[in-house]
């Protein structure tokens, strides 16, 4: 995979938008190379601005309940995940 990135880097012209996208692709490839994923990408969802001020989006575990009082906020390595407009969520399916 890194061979592909090296080829693209050697072939590219210096363009800031292309450079930013290439840096993102490189980070994703390195992450995917280090982790084993089964299945395929189901959807890539952009977090859009809801025009509610500086609100954050949170990932909740509904604990198989429709009652929001029973829900718990998802944590990754002990930290709550906060999403903002401009972030993306990638869903995977087996």
N, C-alpha and C positions, 0 to 999 in steps of 0.2 A: 504493500500500500504506500509506503513512504517513497518507493521508486516513482510512483505516479506523481506524488507531490513534488519531488525533485525535478521531474520533467516539466511540470506546469510552471514551477518557479523559474526554470531556465528559459522557458519559452515566452513568459509573460512580458508585456511592456509595463513600464512603471505607471500605474494608474491607481490612485488612492482607493477607489471603490473596489477594484479588483483585488488589491492588496488586502483590504479588510475582509473580503469574502474568502480569499485564500487562507488567511489566518484562522478564520472560523472553521473552514473545512479541515485544516490541519489539526486543530484542537479536537474536533469530532473524531477524526480518524485515529488519533492517538488514544482517545478515550475508548473507542470501540475496540481497538487493538488490545487494550489492557483488560477488557471485560468481556465475558462470554454472554452473548445475547441469543436467545432462541426466538424464532419467528421473524416477523417483518414489521416494517413501519405501517401502522394503520392510518395514522393521521398526523399532520403537523399543524398545530393550532397557534396562530399569533394571539398574543394578549393585546387587545385593542383598547384604546382610551375610551372610558365610559363617561367622561366629562363629569366626574364626581369629586373634583379636587384631587389632592394627592392621596388617593386611596390605594391600598395594596390588595392584591388577591392572595388568598390562602388556600392550601390544599387540605381538605377535611376528610377524615374517616368517619363515615356515617354510622358505623357500628351496627349495620343492618337495621337502622331505625329511621323513621321519618321525623323524629323529634330532634330538632337542632340542639336541645339542651343535653342530649346524650352524645353528641358528636365530639370527637377529639381532633385536634390539629396535628397533621402529619409532621414528624420531625425526621431529619436526616443527620446522623451523627450528633444527635442532641440539639440540633438547631431547627427552629421553625423555618419553613420555606416561604419567602415573600416574593410574589411576582408583581411586575409592574408593566405598564404598556411598553411594547417593544420586545418583551421576552417572548419565548416560544415554548410550547409544550409538545413533546413528541410522545405519542401513544404507540405501544407495541402490542401486537397480537401474535399468538402462536398458531 
